[in-house]
């Protein structure tokens, strides 16, 4: 399997920047969201690093084990969710008034980027594996 890095970076950068700009606009327009600048920055840096690591791990593993593409994608997705839970734990364990807004803002951005990952990678899996 050959996942095109340039195509992924171009498509991912577009989706990531649009998500970031919309979220930034909503955050600035609705002060009741309660996000801090530090959390907002950490969240997007974490999501960027996580999505890129996920793609490159999938690309590396698919080259070796193309037959198990779906299983590898699912397993790495579960690991990705685990990292998200670990990222959110410091914000959720001492339950404060901002805990729920932090989690909701993170999950909305995460699911937008996860949807992009799923669509992009499944399209490429279908192209390269003959059913």
C-alpha positions as CSV (number, residue, x, y, z in Angstrom):
1,X,0.0,0.0,0.0
2,X,1.2,3.4,-0.8
3,X,-0.3,6.3,1.1
4,X,0.7,9.5,-0.6
5,X,2.3,11.8,2.0
6,X,2.1,15.0,-0.1
7,X,-1.6,14.4,-0.8
8,X,-2.3,13.7,2.9
9,X,-0.3,16.8,4.1
10,X,-2.1,19.1,1.7
11,X,-5.6,17.7,2.5
12,X,-4.9,17.5,6.2
13,X,-3.4,21.0,6.4
14,X,-6.5,22.4,4.7
15,X,-9.0,20.7,7.1
16,X,-6.8,21.4,10.1
17,X,-6.5,25.2,9.3
18,X,-10.2,25.5,8.6
19,X,-11.1,23.8,11.8
20,X,-8.6,25.9,13.8
21,X,-9.9,29.2,12.2
22,X,-13.5,28.3,12.9
23,X,-12.8,27.2,16.4
24,X,-10.7,30.4,17.0
25,X,-13.5,32.6,15.7
26,X,-16.1,30.8,17.9
27,X,-13.8,31.0,20.9
28,X,-13.3,34.7,20.5
29,X,-16.9,35.4,19.8
30,X,-18.4,33.4,22.6
31,X,-16.6,34.1,25.9
32,X,-18.8,31.7,27.8
33,X,-16.9,28.8,26.3
34,X,-14.3,29.3,29.0
35,X,-11.2,28.1,27.3
36,X,-7.8,29.4,28.2
37,X,-5.3,30.4,25.6
38,X,-2.8,27.8,26.9
39,X,-5.4,25.0,26.6
40,X,-6.4,26.1,23.1
41,X,-2.8,26.1,22.0
42,X,-1.9,22.8,23.7
43,X,-5.0,21.2,22.2
44,X,-4.3,22.0,18.6
45,X,-0.6,21.1,18.9
46,X,-1.5,17.8,20.5
47,X,-4.1,17.1,17.8
48,X,-1.7,18.0,15.0
49,X,1.1,15.8,16.4
50,X,-1.4,12.9,17.1
51,X,-2.9,13.0,13.6
52,X,0.5,13.1,11.9
53,X,1.9,10.3,14.1
54,X,-1.2,8.2,13.4
55,X,-0.9,8.7,9.6
56,X,2.8,7.9,9.5
57,X,2.4,4.8,11.7
58,X,-0.4,3.5,9.5
59,X,1.7,4.2,6.4
60,X,4.7,2.3,7.9
61,X,2.5,-0.6,9.0
62,X,0.5,-0.9,5.8
63,X,3.7,-1.3,3.8
64,X,4.6,-4.4,5.8
65,X,1.2,-5.9,6.5
66,X,-1.2,-4.8,3.7
67,X,-3.4,-7.8,4.3
68,X,-4.3,-6.6,7.8
69,X,-5.0,-3.0,6.8
70,X,-8.4,-2.7,8.4
71,X,-7.3,-4.3,11.7
72,X,-4.2,-2.1,11.9
73,X,-6.3,1.0,11.2
74,X,-8.7,0.0,14.0
75,X,-6.0,-0.8,16.5
76,X,-4.2,2.4,15.9
77,X,-7.5,4.3,16.2
78,X,-8.0,2.7,19.7
79,X,-4.5,3.7,20.7
80,X,-5.2,7.3,19.4
81,X,-8.3,7.4,21.6
82,X,-6.2,6.3,24.6
83,X,-3.8,9.1,24.0
84,X,-6.7,11.6,23.9
85,X,-8.0,10.3,27.2
86,X,-4.5,10.7,28.8
87,X,-4.3,14.2,27.4
88,X,-7.7,15.2,28.9
89,X,-7.1,13.6,32.3
90,X,-5.3,16.5,33.9
91,X,-8.2,18.8,32.9
92,X,-11.0,16.4,34.1
93,X,-9.7,14.8,37.3
94,X,-10.0,17.9,39.5
95,X,-13.6,18.6,38.3
96,X,-14.0,22.3,37.9
97,X,-16.4,24.6,36.1
98,X,-14.2,24.5,33.1
99,X,-13.8,20.7,32.8
100,X,-16.8,20.1,30.7
101,X,-16.2,23.0,28.2
102,X,-12.5,21.8,27.9
103,X,-13.6,18.3,27.1
104,X,-16.4,19.3,24.7
105,X,-14.1,21.7,22.8
106,X,-11.4,19.1,22.5
107,X,-13.9,16.3,21.4
108,X,-15.5,18.5,18.7
109,X,-12.1,19.3,17.1
110,X,-10.9,15.7,17.6
111,X,-14.0,14.2,15.8
112,X,-13.6,16.6,12.9
113,X,-10.0,15.6,12.4
114,X,-10.9,11.9,13.0
115,X,-13.5,12.1,10.3
116,X,-10.9,13.4,7.9
117,X,-8.5,10.6,8.8
118,X,-11.1,7.9,8.3
119,X,-12.3,9.2,5.0
120,X,-8.8,9.8,3.6
121,X,-7.3,6.5,4.8
122,X,-10.3,4.3,3.8
123,X,-10.3,5.8,0.3
124,X,-6.7,4.9,0.0
125,X,-7.2,1.4,1.4
126,X,-9.9,0.7,-1.2
127,X,-7.6,1.9,-4.0
128,X,-4.7,-0.3,-3.1
129,X,-6.4,-3.5,-1.9
130,X,-8.3,-5.7,-4.3
131,X,-11.4,-7.2,-2.7
